[in-house]
Amino acid sequence: MKLSAEIRAFQQRLGYEFSDPELLVRALTHGSVSSSTRPDNQRLEFLGDRVLGLVMATALLEADKKASEGQLAPRFNALVRKEACADVARQIDLGAVLKLGRSEMLSGGRRKQALLGDAMEAVIAAIYRDAGFEAARDVILALWGERIHKVEDDARDAKTSLQEWAQARGQKPPAYVEVKRTGPDHAPIFTIAARLQDGTEAQATAGSKRQAEQAAAKALLERLG
């Protein structure tokens, strides 16, 4: 199977060249453009999520041999959650080679966090199917890189931290207010304000309310120092 120049360039960014290129093409195929002869990446996504989980669980155990399960769990979640996968996907410009239907392309599918995260997991599974666990592990560790060593900072839930900050100062829990909603119904964009009792606030925008709330809480914590 002959790959396009764009996908060959993507393999270089990924740091892995496929023996079976069809696996990569399938990993990049979204359901909006799939057919009976062109399967989408959902089954690979399912597998890739598990491969990523095993790699990260092992890496965390090796990185901190004294950490308890209670300490490891939030670190693990921070490394495998959809946001982290999407960040890695953006790092290697995975969106540029996603195979999408017209409606998804018009609605900004190449930038959507959910699509990027799912495709990143599917690519991981494709590497696993192509060359085995060690090959997939090596690519994951290379791409996640410093995230693994800095995960303690990312593992803290911003909304929880902000609530603890407010309660420690005798304030009510922060309020999260939807300031604006834009975009089509199937792909809304939310702007949320995290607001303290004294009126101090910060805003953030994301493709889901939960993500926008977390980002707003993080921005407010940074503003508070």
Disulfide bonds with the S-S distance in Angstrom:
none
